[in-house]
Amino acid sequence: MQPLKGVFQLGKYEMLSEPLQVVVLNSLTQPDCDSELERNLKAILHGSRSLALAQLRIRCDGDRVLITGDLATYFLKQAAQELVRPWILNRVLCNECKVCG
């Protein structure tokens, strides 16, 4: 498996300053249940190495994925949704994070 490489510039912060190994499970691309998808999406946010993104809450409910929590910038809000978007398939992504910065 090839590591994902890249750096997000977050003002004075950097994420992914070194290659990150992401294990993609079959259940991630074809989840059997909402709780399994939630666990996988939380792991992806934790893998971002951003404390703010790691503290977000994810809830999967049928055909919806809901992201909630407080963030300092709109950039972080967008980064959160773009990190999870490739894995939710045909589900609707609802980003209800509050920007408090």
VMD Tcl script that draws the C-alpha trace (Angstrom):
set ca {
  {0.00 0.00 0.00}
  {1.32 3.44 -0.92}
  {1.36 6.08 1.80}
  {-0.63 9.25 1.20}
  {1.65 12.25 0.95}
  {0.84 15.91 1.28}
  {0.78 18.87 3.58}
  {-2.17 21.08 4.43}
  {-1.12 24.60 5.30}
  {-3.29 25.86 8.15}
  {-1.93 29.32 8.79}
  {0.93 28.62 11.16}
  {-0.04 24.94 11.51}
  {0.83 21.98 9.32}
  {-0.86 18.63 9.06}
  {0.63 15.51 7.50}
  {4.22 16.64 7.77}
  {5.24 13.03 7.14}
  {3.68 10.27 5.02}
  {0.52 8.84 6.56}
  {-0.42 5.19 6.17}
  {-4.16 4.76 5.71}
  {-5.57 1.27 5.87}
  {-8.65 1.03 3.69}
  {-10.92 -1.78 4.81}
  {-13.59 -3.36 2.63}
  {-16.09 -2.19 5.24}
  {-14.97 1.38 4.63}
  {-16.03 1.30 1.01}
  {-19.09 -0.90 1.60}
  {-20.10 -0.47 5.23}
  {-22.43 -3.03 6.76}
  {-23.70 -0.65 9.40}
  {-23.68 3.00 10.39}
  {-21.55 2.50 13.51}
  {-18.78 0.85 11.49}
  {-18.73 3.74 9.02}
  {-18.68 6.20 11.93}
  {-15.62 4.48 13.42}
  {-13.83 4.55 10.07}
  {-14.59 8.21 9.44}
  {-13.42 9.13 12.94}
  {-10.18 7.27 12.26}
  {-9.71 9.34 9.10}
  {-10.19 12.60 11.01}
  {-7.76 11.41 13.72}
  {-5.27 10.58 10.97}
  {-5.30 14.20 9.83}
  {-3.08 15.04 12.81}
  {-5.17 18.11 13.54}
  {-6.44 18.17 17.11}
  {-9.42 20.30 16.07}
  {-10.51 17.81 13.39}
  {-9.90 14.83 15.67}
  {-12.37 16.28 18.20}
  {-15.25 16.53 15.72}
  {-18.26 14.27 16.10}
  {-19.49 12.04 13.26}
  {-22.94 10.49 13.11}
  {-24.20 8.24 10.33}
  {-27.92 7.81 9.98}
  {-29.12 5.83 6.99}
  {-28.25 7.87 3.92}
  {-26.83 10.85 5.89}
  {-23.43 11.60 7.43}
  {-23.45 14.44 9.97}
  {-20.30 16.26 11.12}
  {-20.63 18.48 14.21}
  {-18.29 20.36 16.51}
  {-16.56 23.71 16.94}
  {-13.72 24.89 14.70}
  {-11.63 28.05 14.58}
  {-11.77 28.65 10.80}
  {-13.89 27.97 7.74}
  {-10.82 26.31 6.21}
  {-10.89 23.64 8.94}
  {-14.63 23.17 8.38}
  {-14.02 22.56 4.69}
  {-10.99 20.33 5.38}
  {-13.15 18.11 7.59}
  {-15.77 17.55 4.92}
  {-13.21 16.98 2.17}
  {-11.43 14.35 4.28}
  {-14.58 12.26 4.73}
  {-16.32 12.94 1.40}
  {-14.47 10.25 -0.65}
  {-15.57 7.52 1.78}
  {-19.29 8.18 2.16}
  {-20.29 6.98 -1.32}
  {-23.86 8.07 -2.13}
  {-24.69 9.42 1.32}
  {-25.57 13.06 1.91}
  {-22.86 14.95 3.82}
  {-24.19 17.49 6.35}
  {-21.42 19.66 7.76}
  {-22.91 21.42 10.79}
  {-19.62 22.47 12.37}
  {-19.68 25.90 13.99}
  {-16.90 28.36 13.19}
  {-16.03 30.17 16.42}
  {-12.89 32.02 15.43}
}
mol new
graphics top color blue
foreach p $ca { graphics top sphere $p radius 0.5 }
foreach p [lrange $ca 0 end-1] q [lrange $ca 1 end] { graphics top cylinder $p $q radius 0.2 }
display resetview
